[in-house]
Amino acid sequence: MRLQQNPLFRKEIAPWYDSDTTCLIMIGFLLILFLFSITGISEAYEKIEYHKYVWVPGILAILSGGIIISMSIRLIKRYYKRRAKERGSL
């Protein structure tokens, strides 16, 4: 069966977990997690016994920072795409 060439709904439906609001809420939570992990790194460096456990908050900081950057880039691309579409329709 072939795909329909002229579909009824042309607008792409974004899943709820990829909406702008959800992305902003996630960035907020991840920013809190990032600050928590930076605090954990500084606390782990204060005591010599805990130096070998710095990798745990370090991994947390790297992962949360990477996701923050990724989601921010996604939101910025969406914003500029939306602005270009609005300017094109005017």
Biopython code that builds the backbone (N, CA, C, O; Angstrom):
import numpy as np
from Bio.PDB.StructureBuilder import StructureBuilder

atoms = [
    (1, "MET", "N", (0.836, -1.165, 0.000)),
    (1, "MET", "CA", (0.000, 0.000, 0.000)),
    (1, "MET", "C", (0.891, 1.242, 0.000)),
    (1, "MET", "O", (1.798, 1.348, 0.826)),
    (2, "ARG", "N", (0.652, 2.157, -0.890)),
    (2, "ARG", "CA", (1.465, 3.358, -1.016)),
    (2, "ARG", "C", (1.052, 4.397, 0.020)),
    (2, "ARG", "O", (-0.081, 4.425, 0.499)),
    (3, "LEU", "N", (2.017, 5.244, 0.343)),
    (3, "LEU", "CA", (1.711, 6.345, 1.257)),
    (3, "LEU", "C", (0.857, 7.374, 0.542)),
    (3, "LEU", "O", (0.993, 7.594, -0.662)),
    (4, "GLN", "N", (0.000, 7.983, 1.285)),
    (4, "GLN", "CA", (-0.896, 8.976, 0.714)),
    (4, "GLN", "C", (-0.096, 10.239, 0.360)),
    (4, "GLN", "O", (0.611, 10.781, 1.210)),
    (5, "GLN", "N", (-0.204, 10.698, -0.863)),
    (5, "GLN", "CA", (0.566, 11.854, -1.322)),
    (5, "GLN", "C", (0.040, 13.166, -0.760)),
    (5, "GLN", "O", (0.821, 14.086, -0.520)),
    (6, "ASN", "N", (-1.242, 13.269, -0.550)),
    (6, "ASN", "CA", (-1.843, 14.496, -0.070)),
    (6, "ASN", "C", (-2.530, 14.224, 1.274)),
    (6, "ASN", "O", (-3.745, 14.027, 1.309)),
    (7, "PRO", "N", (-1.778, 14.209, 2.374)),
    (7, "PRO", "CA", (-2.388, 13.865, 3.659)),
    (7, "PRO", "C", (-3.339, 14.950, 4.140)),
    (7, "PRO", "O", (-3.220, 16.116, 3.763)),
    (8, "LEU", "N", (-4.271, 14.550, 4.968)),
    (8, "LEU", "CA", (-5.270, 15.465, 5.497)),
    (8, "LEU", "C", (-4.637, 16.475, 6.452)),
    (8, "LEU", "O", (-4.927, 17.669, 6.379)),
    (9, "PHE", "N", (-3.774, 15.994, 7.347)),
    (9, "PHE", "CA", (-3.101, 16.858, 8.309)),
    (9, "PHE", "C", (-1.682, 17.106, 7.837)),
    (9, "PHE", "O", (-0.889, 16.170, 7.731)),
    (10, "ARG", "N", (-1.357, 18.346, 7.556)),
    (10, "ARG", "CA", (-0.027, 18.679, 7.055)),
    (10, "ARG", "C", (0.921, 19.096, 8.179)),
    (10, "ARG", "O", (2.136, 18.958, 8.037)),
    (11, "LYS", "N", (0.393, 19.600, 9.283)),
    (11, "LYS", "CA", (1.255, 20.055, 10.364)),
    (11, "LYS", "C", (1.811, 18.848, 11.113)),
    (11, "LYS", "O", (1.082, 17.915, 11.451)),
    (12, "GLU", "N", (3.106, 18.888, 11.360)),
    (12, "GLU", "CA", (3.758, 17.809, 12.082)),
    (12, "GLU", "C", (3.382, 17.904, 13.560)),
    (12, "GLU", "O", (3.445, 18.979, 14.157)),
    (13, "ILE", "N", (2.998, 16.790, 14.133)),
    (13, "ILE", "CA", (2.593, 16.768, 15.535)),
    (13, "ILE", "C", (3.808, 16.419, 16.380)),
    (13, "ILE", "O", (4.383, 15.339, 16.238)),
    (14, "ALA", "N", (4.197, 17.334, 17.257)),
    (14, "ALA", "CA", (5.329, 17.105, 18.147)),
    (14, "ALA", "C", (4.841, 16.354, 19.378)),
    (14, "ALA", "O", (3.770, 16.660, 19.903)),
    (15, "PRO", "N", (5.600, 15.385, 19.841)),
    (15, "PRO", "CA", (5.212, 14.678, 21.066)),
    (15, "PRO", "C", (5.242, 15.622, 22.274)),
    (15, "PRO", "O", (5.955, 16.626, 22.267)),
    (16, "TRP", "N", (4.479, 15.300, 23.288)),
    (16, "TRP", "CA", (4.361, 16.169, 24.457)),
    (16, "TRP", "C", (5.693, 16.362, 25.149)),
    (16, "TRP", "O", (5.950, 17.433, 25.700)),
    (17, "TYR", "N", (6.550, 15.346, 25.134)),
    (17, "TYR", "CA", (7.819, 15.444, 25.842)),
    (17, "TYR", "C", (8.849, 16.262, 25.068)),
    (17, "TYR", "O", (9.958, 16.468, 25.560)),
    (18, "ASP", "N", (8.510, 16.728, 23.878)),
    (18, "ASP", "CA", (9.423, 17.534, 23.087)),
    (18, "ASP", "C", (8.862, 18.943, 22.871)),
    (18, "ASP", "O", (9.273, 19.639, 21.942)),
    (19, "SER", "N", (7.939, 19.357, 23.715)),
    (19, "SER", "CA", (7.380, 20.705, 23.582)),
    (19, "SER", "C", (8.344, 21.717, 24.197)),
    (19, "SER", "O", (9.243, 21.356, 24.957)),
    (20, "ASP", "N", (8.145, 22.971, 23.859)),
    (20, "ASP", "CA", (9.027, 24.023, 24.370)),
    (20, "ASP", "C", (8.961, 24.119, 25.893)),
    (20, "ASP", "O", (9.984, 24.273, 26.560)),
    (21, "THR", "N", (7.758, 24.027, 26.428)),
    (21, "THR", "CA", (7.585, 24.128, 27.881)),
    (21, "THR", "C", (8.296, 22.992, 28.597)),
    (21, "THR", "O", (8.979, 23.222, 29.595)),
    (22, "THR", "N", (8.145, 21.783, 28.106)),
    (22, "THR", "CA", (8.784, 20.631, 28.727)),
    (22, "THR", "C", (10.303, 20.751, 28.651)),
    (22, "THR", "O", (11.006, 20.425, 29.608)),
    (23, "CYS", "N", (10.803, 21.216, 27.518)),
    (23, "CYS", "CA", (12.253, 21.389, 27.376)),
    (23, "CYS", "C", (12.774, 22.432, 28.362)),
    (23, "CYS", "O", (13.839, 22.242, 28.950)),
    (24, "LEU", "N", (12.048, 23.518, 28.550)),
    (24, "LEU", "CA", (12.481, 24.550, 29.499)),
    (24, "LEU", "C", (12.446, 24.038, 30.941)),
    (24, "LEU", "O", (13.334, 24.354, 31.733)),
    (25, "ILE", "N", (11.434, 23.257, 31.278)),
    (25, "ILE", "CA", (11.360, 22.668, 32.621)),
    (25, "ILE", "C", (12.523, 21.705, 32.833)),
    (25, "ILE", "O", (13.143, 21.701, 33.896)),
    (26, "MET", "N", (12.818, 20.896, 31.828)),
    (26, "MET", "CA", (13.942, 19.954, 31.927)),
    (26, "MET", "C", (15.270, 20.695, 32.067)),
    (26, "MET", "O", (16.129, 20.282, 32.846)),
    (27, "ILE", "N", (15.444, 21.777, 31.324)),
    (27, "ILE", "CA", (16.673, 22.562, 31.439)),
    (27, "ILE", "C", (16.803, 23.114, 32.857)),
    (27, "ILE", "O", (17.903, 23.143, 33.409)),
    (28, "GLY", "N", (15.697, 23.549, 33.448)),
    (28, "GLY", "CA", (15.722, 24.032, 34.831)),
    (28, "GLY", "C", (16.154, 22.962, 35.815)),
    (28, "GLY", "O", (17.013, 23.206, 36.662)),
    (29, "PHE", "N", (15.563, 21.772, 35.711)),
    (29, "PHE", "CA", (15.947, 20.669, 36.596)),
    (29, "PHE", "C", (17.396, 20.252, 36.374)),
    (29, "PHE", "O", (18.118, 19.976, 37.332)),
    (30, "LEU", "N", (17.821, 20.204, 35.124)),
    (30, "LEU", "CA", (19.193, 19.812, 34.826)),
    (30, "LEU", "C", (20.192, 20.857, 35.301)),
    (30, "LEU", "O", (21.312, 20.515, 35.681)),
    (31, "LEU", "N", (19.801, 22.123, 35.284)),
    (31, "LEU", "CA", (20.673, 23.166, 35.799)),
    (31, "LEU", "C", (20.866, 23.000, 37.308)),
    (31, "LEU", "O", (21.974, 23.167, 37.818)),
    (32, "ILE", "N", (19.789, 22.673, 38.014)),
    (32, "ILE", "CA", (19.893, 22.396, 39.450)),
    (32, "ILE", "C", (20.794, 21.188, 39.690)),
    (32, "ILE", "O", (21.628, 21.208, 40.595)),
    (33, "LEU", "N", (20.632, 20.135, 38.884)),
    (33, "LEU", "CA", (21.474, 18.953, 39.005)),
    (33, "LEU", "C", (22.936, 19.280, 38.709)),
    (33, "LEU", "O", (23.836, 18.763, 39.371)),
    (34, "PHE", "N", (23.172, 20.137, 37.716)),
    (34, "PHE", "CA", (24.533, 20.534, 37.376)),
    (34, "PHE", "C", (25.182, 21.283, 38.542)),
    (34, "PHE", "O", (26.333, 21.014, 38.887)),
    (35, "LEU", "N", (24.454, 22.215, 39.146)),
    (35, "LEU", "CA", (24.988, 22.954, 40.293)),
    (35, "LEU", "C", (25.228, 22.032, 41.489)),
    (35, "LEU", "O", (26.203, 22.194, 42.224)),
    (36, "PHE", "N", (24.327, 21.062, 41.676)),
    (36, "PHE", "CA", (24.502, 20.074, 42.747)),
    (36, "PHE", "C", (25.774, 19.263, 42.534)),
    (36, "PHE", "O", (26.509, 18.999, 43.486)),
    (37, "SER", "N", (26.038, 18.866, 41.293)),
    (37, "SER", "CA", (27.230, 18.065, 41.025)),
    (37, "SER", "C", (28.512, 18.895, 41.170)),
    (37, "SER", "O", (29.537, 18.372, 41.606)),
    (38, "ILE", "N", (28.462, 20.171, 40.811)),
    (38, "ILE", "CA", (29.627, 21.037, 41.016)),
    (38, "ILE", "C", (29.907, 21.173, 42.515)),
    (38, "ILE", "O", (31.061, 21.163, 42.942)),
    (39, "THR", "N", (28.856, 21.299, 43.296)),
    (39, "THR", "CA", (29.019, 21.343, 44.754)),
    (39, "THR", "C", (29.614, 20.035, 45.268)),
    (39, "THR", "O", (30.464, 20.045, 46.159)),
    (40, "GLY", "N", (29.172, 18.916, 44.710)),
    (40, "GLY", "CA", (29.716, 17.617, 45.095)),
    (40, "GLY", "C", (31.190, 17.492, 44.764)),
    (40, "GLY", "O", (31.952, 16.914, 45.539)),
    (41, "ILE", "N", (31.602, 18.024, 43.626)),
    (41, "ILE", "CA", (33.020, 17.986, 43.259)),
    (41, "ILE", "C", (33.848, 18.807, 44.234)),
    (41, "ILE", "O", (34.913, 18.372, 44.673)),
    (42, "SER", "N", (33.359, 19.990, 44.572)),
    (42, "SER", "CA", (34.116, 20.828, 45.508)),
    (42, "SER", "C", (34.184, 20.200, 46.900)),
    (42, "SER", "O", (35.210, 20.289, 47.576)),
    (43, "GLU", "N", (33.111, 19.578, 47.318)),
    (43, "GLU", "CA", (33.118, 18.903, 48.622)),
    (43, "GLU", "C", (34.041, 17.683, 48.620)),
    (43, "GLU", "O", (34.711, 17.411, 49.616)),
    (44, "ALA", "N", (34.077, 16.957, 47.518)),
    (44, "ALA", "CA", (34.926, 15.770, 47.438)),
    (44, "ALA", "C", (36.402, 16.150, 47.443)),
    (44, "ALA", "O", (37.237, 15.381, 47.919)),
    (45, "TYR", "N", (36.727, 17.316, 46.924)),
    (45, "TYR", "CA", (38.121, 17.748, 46.926)),
    (45, "TYR", "C", (38.574, 18.287, 48.272)),
    (45, "TYR", "O", (39.774, 18.458, 48.490)),
    (46, "GLU", "N", (37.651, 18.559, 49.175)),
    (46, "GLU", "CA", (38.033, 19.077, 50.484)),
    (46, "GLU", "C", (38.671, 18.014, 51.361)),
    (46, "GLU", "O", (39.552, 18.328, 52.162)),
    (47, "LYS", "N", (38.247, 16.771, 51.230)),
    (47, "LYS", "CA", (38.808, 15.697, 52.051)),
    (47, "LYS", "C", (39.616, 14.755, 51.169)),
    (47, "LYS", "O", (39.181, 14.381, 50.080)),
    (48, "ILE", "N", (40.763, 14.387, 51.634)),
    (48, "ILE", "CA", (41.655, 13.526, 50.854)),
    (48, "ILE", "C", (41.039, 12.143, 50.647)),
    (48, "ILE", "O", (41.261, 11.529, 49.604)),
    (49, "GLU", "N", (40.276, 11.642, 51.609)),
    (49, "GLU", "CA", (39.679, 10.305, 51.487)),
    (49, "GLU", "C", (38.674, 10.222, 50.337)),
    (49, "GLU", "O", (38.451, 9.147, 49.778)),
    (50, "TYR", "N", (38.081, 11.336, 49.992)),
    (50, "TYR", "CA", (37.034, 11.337, 48.968)),
    (50, "TYR", "C", (37.534, 11.704, 47.574)),
    (50, "TYR", "O", (36.728, 11.794, 46.648)),
    (51, "HIS", "N", (38.817, 11.915, 47.400)),
    (51, "HIS", "CA", (39.352, 12.290, 46.089)),
    (51, "HIS", "C", (39.066, 11.225, 45.042)),
    (51, "HIS", "O", (38.847, 11.549, 43.875)),
    (52, "LYS", "N", (39.064, 9.961, 45.444)),
    (52, "LYS", "CA", (38.831, 8.886, 44.460)),
    (52, "LYS", "C", (37.359, 8.796, 44.029)),
    (52, "LYS", "O", (37.048, 8.078, 43.079)),
    (53, "TYR", "N", (36.454, 9.506, 44.703)),
    (53, "TYR", "CA", (35.036, 9.477, 44.352)),
    (53, "TYR", "C", (34.568, 10.721, 43.591)),
    (53, "TYR", "O", (33.368, 10.921, 43.402)),
    (54, "VAL", "N", (35.499, 11.540, 43.163)),
    (54, "VAL", "CA", (35.153, 12.752, 42.422)),
    (54, "VAL", "C", (34.515, 12.407, 41.083)),
    (54, "VAL", "O", (33.787, 13.225, 40.521)),
    (55, "TRP", "N", (34.772, 11.226, 40.569)),
    (55, "TRP", "CA", (34.234, 10.844, 39.253)),
    (55, "TRP", "C", (32.712, 10.787, 39.255)),
    (55, "TRP", "O", (32.092, 11.009, 38.214)),
    (56, "VAL", "N", (32.098, 10.498, 40.389)),
    (56, "VAL", "CA", (30.631, 10.390, 40.425)),
    (56, "VAL", "C", (29.968, 11.748, 40.149)),
    (56, "VAL", "O", (29.165, 11.844, 39.221)),
    (57, "PRO", "N", (30.275, 12.792, 40.917)),
    (57, "PRO", "CA", (29.669, 14.081, 40.562)),
    (57, "PRO", "C", (30.218, 14.642, 39.244)),
    (57, "PRO", "O", (29.554, 15.436, 38.578)),
    (58, "GLY", "N", (31.434, 14.224, 38.872)),
    (58, "GLY", "CA", (31.996, 14.668, 37.598)),
    (58, "GLY", "C", (31.195, 14.143, 36.418)),
    (58, "GLY", "O", (30.889, 14.891, 35.489)),
    (59, "ILE", "N", (30.856, 12.868, 36.451)),
    (59, "ILE", "CA", (30.023, 12.273, 35.393)),
    (59, "ILE", "C", (28.651, 12.941, 35.377)),
    (59, "ILE", "O", (28.103, 13.219, 34.310)),
    (60, "LEU", "N", (28.102, 13.194, 36.556)),
    (60, "LEU", "CA", (26.802, 13.866, 36.657)),
    (60, "LEU", "C", (26.848, 15.253, 36.021)),
    (60, "LEU", "O", (25.916, 15.653, 35.324)),
    (61, "ALA", "N", (27.933, 15.983, 36.264)),
    (61, "ALA", "CA", (28.078, 17.323, 35.697)),
    (61, "ALA", "C", (28.219, 17.260, 34.182)),
    (61, "ALA", "O", (27.615, 18.063, 33.470)),
    (62, "ILE", "N", (29.005, 16.321, 33.687)),
    (62, "ILE", "CA", (29.214, 16.193, 32.243)),
    (62, "ILE", "C", (27.915, 15.819, 31.535)),
    (62, "ILE", "O", (27.570, 16.413, 30.514)),
    (63, "LEU", "N", (27.199, 14.844, 32.071)),
    (63, "LEU", "CA", (25.955, 14.406, 31.433)),
    (63, "LEU", "C", (24.879, 15.482, 31.470)),
    (63, "LEU", "O", (24.223, 15.739, 30.460)),
    (64, "SER", "N", (24.692, 16.114, 32.626)),
    (64, "SER", "CA", (23.658, 17.143, 32.703)),
    (64, "SER", "C", (24.035, 18.359, 31.859)),
    (64, "SER", "O", (23.166, 18.965, 31.231)),
    (65, "GLY", "N", (25.308, 18.722, 31.835)),
    (65, "GLY", "CA", (25.746, 19.832, 30.990)),
    (65, "GLY", "C", (25.553, 19.539, 29.516)),
    (65, "GLY", "O", (25.145, 20.415, 28.753)),
    (66, "GLY", "N", (25.845, 18.306, 29.108)),
    (66, "GLY", "CA", (25.648, 17.924, 27.710)),
    (66, "GLY", "C", (24.191, 17.976, 27.287)),
    (66, "GLY", "O", (23.872, 18.430, 26.189)),
    (67, "ILE", "N", (23.311, 17.513, 28.156)),
    (67, "ILE", "CA", (21.882, 17.536, 27.832)),
    (67, "ILE", "C", (21.361, 18.970, 27.815)),
    (67, "ILE", "O", (20.516, 19.311, 26.988)),
    (68, "ILE", "N", (21.857, 19.812, 28.723)),
    (68, "ILE", "CA", (21.454, 21.223, 28.723)),
    (68, "ILE", "C", (21.844, 21.879, 27.409)),
    (68, "ILE", "O", (21.043, 22.600, 26.812)),
    (69, "ILE", "N", (23.060, 21.637, 26.956)),
    (69, "ILE", "CA", (23.533, 22.218, 25.695)),
    (69, "ILE", "C", (22.708, 21.691, 24.530)),
    (69, "ILE", "O", (22.306, 22.458, 23.656)),
    (70, "SER", "N", (22.452, 20.388, 24.513)),
    (70, "SER", "CA", (21.683, 19.783, 23.432)),
    (70, "SER", "C", (20.264, 20.345, 23.354)),
    (70, "SER", "O", (19.787, 20.683, 22.271)),
    (71, "MET", "N", (19.596, 20.445, 24.495)),
    (71, "MET", "CA", (18.229, 20.966, 24.505)),
    (71, "MET", "C", (18.200, 22.452, 24.166)),
    (71, "MET", "O", (17.271, 22.917, 23.506)),
    (72, "SER", "N", (19.195, 23.191, 24.605)),
    (72, "SER", "CA", (19.250, 24.619, 24.278)),
    (72, "SER", "C", (19.424, 24.827, 22.775)),
    (72, "SER", "O", (18.777, 25.696, 22.189)),
    (73, "ILE", "N", (20.287, 24.041, 22.156)),
    (73, "ILE", "CA", (20.481, 24.130, 20.708)),
    (73, "ILE", "C", (19.184, 23.790, 19.988)),
    (73, "ILE", "O", (18.823, 24.457, 19.018)),
    (74, "ARG", "N", (18.487, 22.773, 20.445)),
    (74, "ARG", "CA", (17.208, 22.389, 19.838)),
    (74, "ARG", "C", (16.185, 23.517, 19.929)),
    (74, "ARG", "O", (15.490, 23.812, 18.957)),
    (75, "LEU", "N", (16.096, 24.150, 21.105)),
    (75, "LEU", "CA", (15.144, 25.246, 21.271)),
    (75, "LEU", "C", (15.518, 26.461, 20.425)),
    (75, "LEU", "O", (14.639, 27.125, 19.874)),
    (76, "ILE", "N", (16.801, 26.755, 20.317)),
    (76, "ILE", "CA", (17.242, 27.883, 19.501)),
    (76, "ILE", "C", (16.933, 27.638, 18.031)),
    (76, "ILE", "O", (16.471, 28.542, 17.335)),
    (77, "LYS", "N", (17.186, 26.418, 17.552)),
    (77, "LYS", "CA", (16.871, 26.086, 16.153)),
    (77, "LYS", "C", (15.371, 26.222, 15.895)),
    (77, "LYS", "O", (14.961, 26.758, 14.866)),
    (78, "ARG", "N", (14.562, 25.740, 16.822)),
    (78, "ARG", "CA", (13.115, 25.859, 16.674)),
    (78, "ARG", "C", (12.668, 27.310, 16.631)),
    (78, "ARG", "O", (11.806, 27.687, 15.838)),
    (79, "TYR", "N", (13.270, 28.120, 17.501)),
    (79, "TYR", "CA", (12.910, 29.527, 17.561)),
    (79, "TYR", "C", (13.212, 30.205, 16.225)),
    (79, "TYR", "O", (12.367, 30.924, 15.692)),
    (80, "TYR", "N", (14.402, 29.984, 15.685)),
    (80, "TYR", "CA", (14.761, 30.627, 14.421)),
    (80, "TYR", "C", (13.946, 30.082, 13.250)),
    (80, "TYR", "O", (13.618, 30.822, 12.322)),
    (81, "LYS", "N", (13.621, 28.800, 13.292)),
    (81, "LYS", "CA", (12.777, 28.228, 12.235)),
    (81, "LYS", "C", (11.380, 28.852, 12.281)),
    (81, "LYS", "O", (10.805, 29.172, 11.241)),
    (82, "ARG", "N", (10.842, 29.023, 13.480)),
    (82, "ARG", "CA", (9.526, 29.625, 13.650)),
    (82, "ARG", "C", (9.532, 31.091, 13.200)),
    (82, "ARG", "O", (8.590, 31.555, 12.558)),
    (83, "ARG", "N", (10.602, 31.808, 13.545)),
    (83, "ARG", "CA", (10.712, 33.217, 13.135)),
    (83, "ARG", "C", (10.803, 33.343, 11.610)),
    (83, "ARG", "O", (10.203, 34.241, 11.019)),
    (84, "ALA", "N", (11.558, 32.437, 10.981)),
    (84, "ALA", "CA", (11.680, 32.484, 9.517)),
    (84, "ALA", "C", (10.338, 32.184, 8.866)),
    (84, "ALA", "O", (9.992, 32.789, 7.851)),
    (85, "LYS", "N", (9.583, 31.260, 9.437)),
    (85, "LYS", "CA", (8.266, 30.918, 8.894)),
    (85, "LYS", "C", (7.297, 32.080, 9.047)),
    (85, "LYS", "O", (6.502, 32.343, 8.145)),
    (86, "GLU", "N", (7.352, 32.784, 10.183)),
    (86, "GLU", "CA", (6.482, 33.943, 10.407)),
    (86, "GLU", "C", (6.826, 35.079, 9.451)),
    (86, "GLU", "O", (5.928, 35.744, 8.935)),
    (87, "ARG", "N", (8.087, 35.305, 9.214)),
    (87, "ARG", "CA", (8.495, 36.369, 8.304)),
    (87, "ARG", "C", (8.150, 36.026, 6.858)),
    (87, "ARG", "O", (7.842, 36.913, 6.062)),
    (88, "GLY", "N", (8.202, 34.753, 6.524)),
    (88, "GLY", "CA", (7.866, 34.338, 5.172)),
    (88, "GLY", "C", (6.401, 34.461, 4.872)),
    (88, "GLY", "O", (6.021, 34.677, 3.721)),
    (89, "SER", "N", (5.557, 34.329, 5.892)),
    (89, "SER", "CA", (4.115, 34.380, 5.659)),
    (89, "SER", "C", (3.570, 35.808, 5.680)),
    (89, "SER", "O", (2.434, 36.039, 5.267)),
    (90, "LEU", "N", (4.357, 36.758, 6.150)),
    (90, "LEU", "CA", (3.874, 38.142, 6.219)),
    (90, "LEU", "C", (3.907, 38.821, 4.899)),
    (90, "LEU", "O", (3.532, 39.989, 4.795)),
]
sb = StructureBuilder()
sb.init_structure("model")
sb.init_model(0)
sb.init_chain("A")
sb.init_seg("    ")
for serial, (resi, resn, name, xyz) in enumerate(atoms, 1):
    if name == "N":
        sb.init_residue(resn, " ", resi, " ")
    sb.init_atom(name, np.array(xyz, "f"), 0.0, 1.0, " ", f" {name:<3s}", serial, name[0])
structure = sb.get_structure()
